[in-house]
Amino acid sequence: MAASVAAAAGRLRRAIRRSPQWRGPSRRAFSSEAPPTQAAAVRDAFLSFFRDRHGHRLVPSASVRPRGDPSLLFVNAGMNQFKPIFLGTVDPRSEMAGFRRVANSQKCVRAGGRHSDLEDVGRDLSHHTFFEMLGNWAFRGVYFKEEACSMAWELLTQVYGIPEDRLWVSYFGGDPKTGLGPDLESRDIWLNLGVPASRMLSFGPQENFWEMGDTGPCGPCTEIHYDLAGGVGAPQLVELWNLVFMQHNREADGSLQPLPQRHVDTGMGLERLLAVLQGRRSTYDTDLFSPLLNAIHQGCGAPPYSGRVGAADEGHTDTAYRVVADHIRTLSVCIADGVSPGMSGAPLVLRQILRRAVRFSTELLRAPPGFLGSLVPVVVETLGGAYPELQRNSAQIASLVSEGEAAFLASLQRGRRIIERTLRRLGPSDVFPAEVAWSLSLSGNLGLPLDLVELMLEEKGVQLDSAGLERLAQEEAQHRARQAEPVQEQGLRLDVHALGELQRQGVPPTDDSPKYNYSLRPSGGYEFSTCEAQVLQLYTEDGTAVASVGEGQRCGLLLDKTNFYAEQGGQASDRGYLVRVGLQDVLFPVARAQVCGGFILHEVVAPECLKVGDQVQLHVDEAALTPEQLRAVEGTVQKAVGQDEAVYMEEVALARTACVPGLRSLDEVYPDPVRVVSVGVPVAQALNPASQAALQTSVELCCGTHLLRTGAIGDLVIFGERQLTKGTTRLLAITGEQAQQAREVGQSLAQEVEAAAARLSQGSQDVVEAQRLSKDMGRLTDAVDTAVMPQWQRRELQATLKALQRRANTAVRKLEMGQAAQKTQELLQQHSEGPLIVDTVYAESLSVLVKVVRQLCKQAPNTSVLLLSPQPLGQVLCACQVAQSAMPAFTAEAWALAVCSHMGGKAWGSRVVAQGTGSTADLEAALSTARAYALNKL
């Protein structure tokens, strides 16, 4: 008996690890009499369950574009936005610091990087690059294992009605290597909830121990699985829900330490849950995908989608259906969140996704040009209610997809012509040149995937020079490694334990308001006020808290206040120095300042002893070079280039260079003899003690290889700068043809800015046009910030655009206020004085609608107002304000939530003012809901 149980358990473990791909015909899994549940209802049921039954706060999905997390290309899990809480680095003054019970539906993309499903999409019936993660969280121990498991079981079995005998559970079975015992607490909780031991499995750390990374918060997890077989034959288990219990911290040495505060992090894929609830073996057979698959069939004329995979999918038609349906969802969501196809990082991955979708749609489905863009409204229809940004940006999404499709199709045509031309020059037995294939690829000029190039050659019966291609790839990788900016040192950080100890001691967050205490001198330079502060804590390089540090020691310094700007929001940290009060001649250089959980940590190298309790004065370094100075430096170099001066090089005794005025050298050990490089002046003349030549030209100690004449540079453009230390700035420059291209880019952007300024000066009485102009200013600002162009010109354009953006925003506000005032008067004329106004009004945006509500309540302070504004595609905007006399029983946030939930949307705001969105074709029903709710509260 024991042997048969062990064998069965082994089969189940293998079944889970295989993660079946749901092959085979679709059929209902349970409740065959009930109609399939729609995706929106499943999503809403999850959110309502945690909000209404268990007091969770609903937070919007974060953008798929990670904010402040360079380790990610895309947001790929629901927990990403809450990392600061898990790490203890959340700013105590932020809204997130107040989160305790939270739930949401998070947009996730897994493409590129370590967690990529891109190449698997289409091959089976379950992989996606974009998916929705339903999740609930409990922070700082507000609840833990028992409550999390109970809630999950209640939702799945009582709300969604999944039969209990179809659900299996796995839990952490321990890890002898690390000394971690099994998670018997979770096992016992499941047993108490009624899960029989025969449907419980224990696994090791690979399956049931979750870690954020090599270091950081981690803990055991328990997973709920669904049995597709339904008791017929061997179980076929697919994971539904993962519940992670963060109770440990993985230290740098690999050891585990208890977390100061425990957290719950759960995640359940909506697509997989929906397949279970709708009785489908494939996520592509659910109503999240069926409208897209139907639209693809109608737009291409290909045979209808039939769900085939592998060898059964002749011609790979169904594979192409799945690829296109998945990829257009990913493209739409990413573009709506501000990630557009591009040439590096996440934009490059999105570019590959776009081109993969074009390939499958045109080559396998025979789609006409412009087809992909026509699918965007279908995505908006299925997802726009949950994620309104899709509705707001639908036109832009379709435009960018269509542009990318057209560009790739044009590249394909050019690629075919280049291949044909090359083949005409080859002999019968020649291989296709690697250099030509490389120029066609994503790494070259046309951006064609190499596998597509190989496929095109295979159709011609020609073999590619694979060895040559591999050599070119290695050379490219080496070139990129040489060109890459050196990775900056991480710097000192406060870990989760240090932050927890500060909070336990009641140490308040650092007061950094003095960072705004600066003024403009008459000369145009900035003057920073000094700041006096007290040393609260000192940290060694390994993060240990100490009472004092000694001479030459690198340390982290925590003060009660600071005037240093800490690195955040894309702005670099201030640099400077501090002195002890009463000892003004000893400077402690501050290399950087970083914010950790509301505490500002200053990185300092101590020239003398420094201890907790010392009083110090902080001094911020002034800015780097001005645009005028940058232009002058560039002009000096161009003058030398134009003079085509000779460059002299000679090895001389190191002692001869010791007293030469103006000689440039670095703080390092030089060989003897040393190589001297001099521009325009022979080395012997430059080294003559009586000569002043080294003060008039460039003379330096350098072992590098130099041009023989300055004219060979052709042109030079300074395109960037990095401040190294006080008074020392590294200038980044390009030469030759690249410099000319940078000037052309700068000139083109300058003309765009000039044209935008002219449009702004003409003025507009149309809100939409003014909003479009404001967005154009933002787009131009982004372009100027990232373009390779003259740095002096970038600085000037940035200053100009900053002023133009302020003017554009002011114009938008004025127009919105004027429009709101007009609509306010119209509504006041329609409604007699009373405690309630519920009505519809057309508004260009939520911003305008909120302004109308505010003005109505200002003129009728005892009236509570809710307005709905119908938009294209069935979307409805909502804004409301509750009179002070009606609170606290009646709140705006609850009112908006009731109405927007009725419309299948969401709402946010405060007790006084709230707003939201939804979708409905029956506005009268929504208005009736609004009136009924208000009258009940009033």
N, C-alpha and C positions, 0 to 999 in steps of 0.2 A: 504493500500500500504506500509506504513512504517513498519507495523508488518511483512509483507512478506519479505521485504528487510532485516530486522533484523534477521529473521529466516534463510534466505539464507546465510547471513554473518556468523551466528552461525555454519551452516553446513560446510561452507568452513573452518572455524577455526578448527573444529574437524577433517576435512579431512587432513589439513596440520599437525596437531599434531599427527595424526595416522601414518604419513609417510608411505603410502601404499607400500607393499613389491613387487609390480609388479607381482602379481600372474596372471596366465592365459596364454593362447597361445600367442606367439609372433605375431605381425603384424606391418606393416609399419605405422608410425604415421603421416607422411606428405611427400610431394614430392615423391609420389610413382613411378614416372617415372625415378627419378635420381638413379644411382647405389649407394650402401652403401659406405660411406666414411671410408677409412682405418684409424686405430688408429694413425699411425705415421703422417698421413697427418693432422689429427685433432690437434694433439699436436704441430706440426710445424706451422700450421696456427695461433694458439694462440700466439706462441712466435714471429712469423714474424709480426703479427698484431701490437703487442706492441713495437717491435723494429723499424719496418720500418715506421709505420704510426704515432707513438706517442713517439718516441725517448727514449724508455726504454732500459736500459742496461740488457742484458741477463746474469744471473749468474747460474753456475752449481747447481744441486741439492746437498744439504748437505748430508753427510752420515746419515744413519738412526741411527747411534750410536751417542747420544747427546754428544756434546763437552762442558764441563764445566757447565752442568746443571744437578745437582743431583736430581732434582724434576722429571725427566723423565727417563723411561726405554728405550723408543725409541722416535725418532723424530716423532711426530704425527700430525703436521700441517706445512704448508709452512712458517708460521711466526716464527717458533722456532729459526732459525739461525739468525733472525734479532732482537731478544730480546734485545741485548745491545743497539740498536738504540732506541727502544721504552722506555727503562729504562734510557736512557741518559748516559749509562756506556761505550759506545763504545770508544775505544782508538782513540784519534784524529789523531794519526800517522798511523792508520791501513787503509787498502784499503776500509773497510766497512764504515769508516767515510765519505768517498766521495760519498756514494750511495745517489741518489735522486729519480730517476725513475728506478724501477727494475722489472723484470718479470722472472719467471722460472717455471719449472715442478719439483715439490719436491716429492721424495720418502717418503711415510709415512707408519708407522706401528702402528696399534691400537690393542695391545694385552698386557694383564697384566696391572696393575695400574688402575687408575680411568677410563680411556677411553679405554675399551677393548671390542672388537667385537668377541673375540675368540669363545665363546660358541654359538654365533648366526650363525656363518659361517656354511653353508650347510642347515640350517633349512628353509631359504627363498632364494629369487632370487637376493638379492642385497648386503648382508653383506660381507665384506672382512677384513682380517687382514692386508693385504698390498694393498695400492692404491696410485694413483698419484694425487697430488693436483696442479692444474694449478692456478697460482696467479700473481697478479700485485700489486706493492706497490709504494706509494708516501711518501717520508720521509720529515719531517720538513716543511710541508705545501706547497711543490712545486706544488701540486694541491690537491683539496679536493672533496667535494660531487658532484658538478655539472659535473666536468670532469670525475670522476670515473663512475658515472651512464651513462653518454653519451657514454663513451668508451665501457662499457659492453653491452649497447643496440645496438651499432653499430656492435660489433663483432657477437652477437647472431643473429641479424636479417639480416645484410647485408653480412657478411662473411660466416657464417654458414647457412644462409637462413632459419632460424626458423620462421614460420609465427607469426606475432605479436599477432594475436588473440589467440595463444596457450600459451602466456606468462602472468603470474600474478606477482604482486609485493606486498611485505609486508614491512611495515616500523614501527618504534618505536612509539607507541601511548602514551607514557608518563608513569609516575609512581607517583601517588599521595603520596605514602608513603615516598618517598625521595624528593618530590617537583620538580621532573623533568617533564618538559612539553613535549608534543609530538614533534616529529621531523618533523615539518611542512615544513622545508626547503627541505628535501628529498622528501616528498609528492609532493610539488610543482614542483620539478625538473622532477619527473616522469610524472606529468600531462603535463608539457611543452614538454616532449619527445613524447607525444601522447598516453600514457597509460590511458585508460578511468578510471574514478573513480569506475566503476563497477567491475574492475579487480584489485583493490587495497584494501589491508587489513591492519589494524593497530593492533599491538599486544603489550603486556606489556614486562617487562624486561626479563621474562623467555625465550621468543622467539626472541626478537629483541633488546637486549642490551648485548653486548659482554664484558666479563671481563677476563683478563689474569689470575687472581687468587684472593685470598682474598684481596690482596692489589695490587696497580700498575695501569698502563694505562688501560683505558676502554672507551667505548662509544657506541652510538647507531649503529645499523646495519640495512641494508635493504637487503632483499633477493628476488631473481628472481626465480619463480617457473614455472614449465612446466605442462600443463594440458594434462594428458594422454588420457582423454576422448574425447578431440577434439570437445567439444560443444555438444556431444551426451550424454544426461542425466546429472547427477550431475558431477561437476568437480572432477577429480582425480589428485591432485597436488603433485608433487615431487620437492624438492628444487634442483635448479641447481647451483646457484651462491650466495655467501654471501659476501656483501661489508660492511666492518667494518670501522667506522670513529672514530679513537681514538682522543678524545678531552677532556677527563676527566682523573683524577687520583684518584683512591680509596685509601683514607688515612687509617692509622692504626685504627683510631676511627670510620671508616665506612663512613665518610663524603666524598663528591666529591669536588675536586678542579680542576680548569682549568689546562690543560697541558701547559707547556711553549711553546711546539711546537706540532702541530697536525700532524697526520699520517693517511694514507689510507692503509688498509690491506684487500685483497680480496682472496677468495679461491673457486675453482670450481673443483669437482671431475671428472677426465678424464673418468673414467669408466661409470659414470652416464650420462655425456654429450654424450659419444659415443653411449650409448643405445638409447638416444633420436634421435641422428642424423642417426643411422642405423635402426630406427623404431623398436626397440626391447623392450619387456616388462621386460627383464632380462639383467643385466650386463654380465651374464655368456653366453649369446647368441651373444656377440660381437666378433670381430676378435681378441681381446686381450685374449680370453679364448677358442675359438673354436679349435685352433691348439692343445691346451693342452687336451681338452676333447676328441679329435680324437685320440691323442697319448695314452691316458689312455685306450680308447676302444680297440685299436690295441694291447696294451701291456698286457691287462688283459683278454680279451676275454669275458668281461661282456657285457650284452645287451647295445646297443647304448644309449647315453644320450638323455633323452626326456623332461627334464625340469620339472619333477613332484615334488610336495612338499606335506608335511603333510600326511594324510591318503592315498592319491592317490599314494604316492611313496612306493609301496609294496617292502618290503625287504630293504628299505632305499638305493637303488642303486644310484639314482640320487643325494641324499644327499651326499653319499660317493664321487661321481664324483666332486661335488662342493668343498667339504672339501679338497680333494687331490689337485685339481687344484689351489685353493687359497693358500694352505699351501706350495706347492713346490715353488710358486712365492715368498712367504715371506722368506722361507729358503734361496733361491738363493740370494735374494737381501741383506739379513742380513749378510750372510757369505761373500759375495763380499765386504761388508763394514766393515769386521773385527769382527763381532759378531758371535761366534761359539756356538753350544749347550754346556751348562755347568751346574753348580750346584747352582748358585745364581744369583739374579738380572735378567737382560735381557737374559743372556745365559741360565738360567733355564727356562724362558718363551719359548725360542726358542727350548729347549730340549722337552718341553711339546708339542709344535707345531709339531715337528718331530715325536714324538711318537703317537700323535693323527693321523697324516697322515699315519703312518705305520698301525695303528689299522684299519682304514677305508679301506685302500687299500688291506690288507691281509684278513681281516675277512669278508668284504662285497663285495669287488670286486675280491677276490681270486687271487690277484696279486702274481706273482712269486717272490722269493728273488732277491734283487738288482733292483727291479722295479723303486723305487723312483729316484734313481740316473740316470736312463735312461731318465727321464723327464727333467733333467737340460738343455740339449741342446735346447729343445723346448722353455724353458723360455728365454734362451740366444738369440734365434732367434727372439722372439717377443719383447724383451725389450733391447737387447744389443746395438742396434743402438742409443737409447736415453741415455743409461747408460753404457759406455764402460767398466767400472770396471767388469761387468758381463762377458764380453768376455775375459778380461785379467785373470780372476780367475775361468773360467768355470771348468777346471780340478780339482782344489782344492774343489770347491763347490760339484761336483759330488762325489768326494772321501769322503768328510766329511758326506754327506747325506747317502752314502752307508755304511760307517762305523757305523753311528748311527742307521741305519735300522738293520744291522746285530746284533749289540749289543742288541737292544731291542727285536728282535726275539729270541735271545739266552736267554734273561731274561724271556721272556714269557714261553719258554720251561722249564726253571728251576722252574718258578713259578708254572706251572702245576704239576710238579713232587712233589714240596713241598706240594701243596694242596692235591694231591692224598695220600701222605704219612701221612698227618695230618688226613685226613678223615678216614683212616684205623684205627686210634687210638680212634676215637670218637664213642660214643653210638648213637643209632637211634634218640634220642631226644636232643642231645647236640648241642649247637650253636658253630659256628666256632670261635676259640680263637682270640680275638682282637690282642694279641701280635704277632701272626703269620701273620695276615693280615697287621699289621703295618710294620713288617719286609719286606713284599713284596712291600710296597707302595713307592711312590716318597720320602716320609719322612724316609723310611728305607733303605734296602740294594739293592733291585732289581730295584727300580724306576718304578714300575707299578702303573698307576693311580688307586686310590681306587675304582672308579666307575667300572673299568675293573675287579678288584678283586671281587667286589660284583656280577658283571655279570657272572663271571666264577663260583662262588658259586651257583648263581641262577640256572645255567644250571645243577648243580648237585643236586638241590633241598635242599640246605643247607642254613640256616639262619646265618648271621653274628652277632657277639656280638657288636651291634651298641653302646650300653652304654659304654662298655669297650673301644671301639675305640675313643669315644668322650673324655673319661678320659685321654687316652694317648695323644690325640691332645692337650688338655689343659696343660698337664705336659710338653710336648715339647715346647709349647709357653712360659710357665713360665721359662723353662730352657734357651731358647734363650734370653729371656728378661734379665735374670741374667748374661748371658755370654756376652751380647752385650756391646760394648765400650760405655762409656757415651757420650751422644751427646754434641759436643762442642758448647759453647756459640756462637751465631751468630756473635757477634762483631759489632762495629760501622760501619755504612755505610752512604754514601752520597746518598740521594734519588734524584729523578728526578728534584725536585724543587731546591735543593741545587746546583746540577750540572748546571741547567739552569741559576742560578744566577751567578755562577762563569764564565760561558761562556759569559753572558751579560756584566759582569764587565771587560771582556778581560783578565782574569787571565790565564797565559799560563800553559800547562801541566807541571807536576813535572819533573824536570831533574833528572832521576835516573841513568845516566851513571856512577856516582861514585861507583855504586855497583860492577863494574868490577875492581876496584882499590884494588887488594890484591895480595900478593906475598907469596912464599914458603920460610920459614926459613931454615937454614942449619940443624936444628934439625928435620925437617919434618913437623912441624906445620905451620899453615897459619897465616899471619899477615895482618890485615885489616886496611887500612888507615882511619884516622878520616875525617869527612866531616863537614864543617862549613856552616850553612844555616840560613835563616831568616823565622820566623813564619809569614805565610801569613793569616791564618785563624784558628780559634778554634771552635770546635763544642761540645755541650753537648751530653749526652747519647741519648737524643731524637732527635738529629740532628739539633738543633737550633744553628745558627751561633752566637758566642759571641766574645767580644773583649778581655776577660780575663777569666781565671779559677782560683779557689782558692784551698787551701790545701786539699788534700784527694779526689779531684774531678776526676772522670774518664772522659776522654775527647778524642776527635779526633783532631789530629794536622796535619795541612797542611803546608808544607814547600816549598820553591822555588826549593830545590834540596835535594837528599837523597842518602845515600850509602846502604840503606836497600833493600833487595830483597823482593818485595811484592808477596804475595801468588798468584800463577797462574801457569798454565801449568803442574799441578801435583806436583810442588815443594812447600814445606812449606815456610812460611814467615820467614825472619830473626827475631831474638830477640836481644835485647841489651838495651842501655840506651842513654840518651842525658843529657847534662849539659848546663846551660846558660853560655855564654862567660863572664868571670870575676867572676863566682861563681862556681868554679870547684868542691866544696865539696858537692853539692846537686845533687843527681842523680834522673833523671826522667825515671823510667823503661818503655821500649817500649815492650808491650806484643805481638804485631803483626803489620804487615803493609799490607794494602789491596789496590788494584788498582781499582779505580772507574772512568771510563771515561777519563783515562789518568792522573788522579790525584792520588797521593799516600797518603793515610790516615794512620797516625801512631796512634795506640791506646796506650794511656799513662795514668798513674795515677800520678797526680801532687802532690808532697810532699810540694810544695810551690806555690806561685802565678806565673802564666805564662801568658803573654799577647801578642797580635798581635804586630809584630815589633821586638820582642826579637831576638837576635842572639844566636844560639845554636850550640853545637858540638855534632855529632852523633858517637856512638861507637857500632860496631856490635860484638855480642858474638861469640866466636870461636866455632868450631864444638863440637859435642858430642864425645862419646867414639871412639877410634880407634879399628880396628879389633883385634889388639894384646891385648888391654885392655879388650875387650869383651871376648876374649878367656881366659884371665887370670881370670876374674870373674867367668866364667863357670868352669874353672879348680879348683878354690878355693871351689866352692860348691860341685863339684864332689869328691874332697878330703874329705870334711866333710861327704858326703854320704858314702864314702868307709870306714870311721872310725866308722860309726854307733854309733855316740855319743848320749848320753842321752839328752833329752830336759827337763830342769827344769822350773817349774812355781810356783809362790808364790805371795800372796797378801801382800804388805808391806805399811807402812805409806808413803804418797807422799813426805814428807819432807826428807826421807832417800835417795831419788833418785836425790836430787837437785844438788849434787856436785860430781856425779860419772863420771870420765873421760871416754869418748867413748860411753856413754849411748845414744841409739838412741830414739828420741821422735819426735813427730810432733807438729806443732804450733796449738795446740788445748787444750781445758780444759779437764784434767784427773780427775777421781774420787779419793776420798781419803777414804779408802786405794786404791792403784792402783795395777794392776796385772803386774808382771815382768816376762819376758820369757828370759831364758838364755840357750845357746847351749853349752853343754859339761862342764859347770862350775856351781856348786850349786849357787842359788840366793844369799844366805848369803855371800858367798865368793866374788861373783861379786860386791856386794854392799859395801864391806869393803873399806873405804876410802884409806887404805894403799895398796889396791890391784890394779894391772894394768890389771886384767882379762878382763874387759869390752873393753879394747883396742885390745885384742887378739882374741876375739870371738864375736858372735852376742848376744848382750844384749839389749832388747828393752821393752818399755812399750806398752802392747798390750792386748786387751780383746778378741782377736780372738781365735778360736780353733786350736791347733797346734798338729803336730805329736809328739809321745812320744820319738821316736828315729829318727835320721837323715837317717839311712839306709832304712827306709820305703819308701823314695822317689824313690829309684831304680836308676833313672837317671834324669838329668835335662838338657834342652837345652834352651838357650836364643834365641828366634826367632824374636824379634822385640824390638824397643826402641822408646820412646817418650820424647823429651826434654821438661821439665816443666818450668824451669826458668834457669837463668844463673847458671851453675855449678851443676844443678840437672837434672838427666835423669831417667825416669821410664823404667825399663827393663821388657819385657814381656817374660815369660818362660812357658814351658810345662814340665811335668814330666812323669815318668813311661814308659809305652808302647808307648805313643804318642811321647815321646822324642826319643825313639829308631827309630820310623818311620821317624821322622824328620831327624835323622842322615843318614838313608838309602836314603831318598830323596836327601839330600845334596851330598852324595857320588855319586849317580846316575847322578845328574846334573854336578858334577865336571868331571865325566868321559865323559859326552857328550861334555862339553867345551873343554876337552883335545883332544877328537877326532876331533872336529871342528877346533881346532888350528893346528892339524896335517894335515887335509885336506887343510887348508889355506897355510901351509908351503910347501906343494907339488906343489902349483901353478896350474894354469889352463890357457890354451890359448883359451878356449871357453867362449864367453860372457855369454851365457845362464847359464852355470855351475857356473861362477863367481857371476852372479846375484842371483842364487839359494843359493849359499853359504852366500852371504850378507843377504838374507832374513832369512836364518837359524840362523845367529847371532842375528837378531832382535827377532826371535821366542824364542831363548834361553834366551835372555835378559828379555823378558816378563815372561818366566817361572821362572827365578831366582828371579825377582822382586816380584812375587806373591806367591812363594812356602813357605810352612812352613818348615823351615830348620834352621840350626845354623846361627845366625846373622853374626858372624865373617866370616863364610864361604861365606855367601851371599855377604858381602862387598868385599871379595877377588875376587870372581867370577865376580862381577859387574865391578871391576877395570880391570880384565883380558878381559872381553867381550868388554868393551869400547875400549880398545886398538885393539882387534881383529876386531871390527866393522870398525874402522878407516882404518885398513889394507885392509879389504875386500872391502870397498868402494873405496879406492885408486886403488885397483886392477881392479875393474869394470871400473873406469874412464879411466885407462890406456888402457885396452882392447878396450873400446868403442872408445877412441881417435885413437888407431891404426887401428881399423876396419873402422872408419870414414875416416882416411887418405888414406887408400887403395881405398875406394869407390870414394873418391874425385878425385884421380888421374885418375881412370877409366872414370869418367864423364867428366873431363877436356879433356881427349883424344878424347871423342866422340863428344864434342861440340866445335865448333870454337868460337873465341872470339866475343862477341856480348852483347847486353843489356839484354838478357833474356835466362835463362835455365829452361825448364819445362820438367820433365822426371820422370821415375819410377826407383826405386832402392830398393832392399830388405834390410831391417834393422830389427834387433831383437826387437827394441823398439823405442818409440818416442825420447828417450834420444839420441840414436845413430843417428837417422835421423836428429835431430836438429844440432848435431855436424857436420854431413856431410854438411849441408846447411851453417853453420857458416864458415867451412874451405873453401868451394867453394867461398864464398863472400870475404873471407880474401885474397884469391889468385887472385880473379877477382873482385876488389872493385867496378867497375862500372856496374856489372851485378846483376840483380835481379833473385833470384832462388826460384823455388817451386818444391818440390819433393814429390811423392806419393809412399807409400810402401804397397803392398798388404799383408794381413795377413790371417791366417786360418779363416774359416767361413764367408768369404766375407768381413771382415773388412779391411779398408784402413786407414793407417796413413798418415798425411799430415804435412809438415813443410815448412816454407818459410821465406825469408829475402829480404827486398827491399833495393836497393842501395840508399845511401844518396842523390845522385843527382836526384833521381826520386820523392823524397818527396817534399812538403806535399800532392800533388795531388794523389799520389800512396802510400798506406800504407799496411804493411804486414797483419795487423789484418783484414782489409776489404777483402784483397785478399784471405786469408785462409777461411774467412767466406763465401765468394761467392762459393768457390770450395766445402767446406764441406757441405754447405746447399744443393748444387746440389746432394751430396751423401747422404742426409738425416741425416747428423750429426751436429756437432757443432765445434766451434773454439774459441780460446782465445789467448791473447798475447798483443803485443805492436805495435806501428807504424813501428818499425824496424824488429822485429822477431815475428813470430806467429806459432801456431801449432793447430792441431785439428784431429778429427777422423770422419769417415763415413763408409758407406757400399755400395758397388756397384759391379756389375759383369761386368760393361762396363767401364774399365779404360780409354779407348781412349776418351770416351765422357767427362770424368772428366778432362783429360788433355786438351781437346779442350776448355772446359770452362775456365780452368786456363790461357791458352794462349790468348783467346779472351778478357778476363777481363784485363790482363796485357797490351796487345797491345792497348786496348782502353784508358788506363790510360797513357801509355807512348807516 
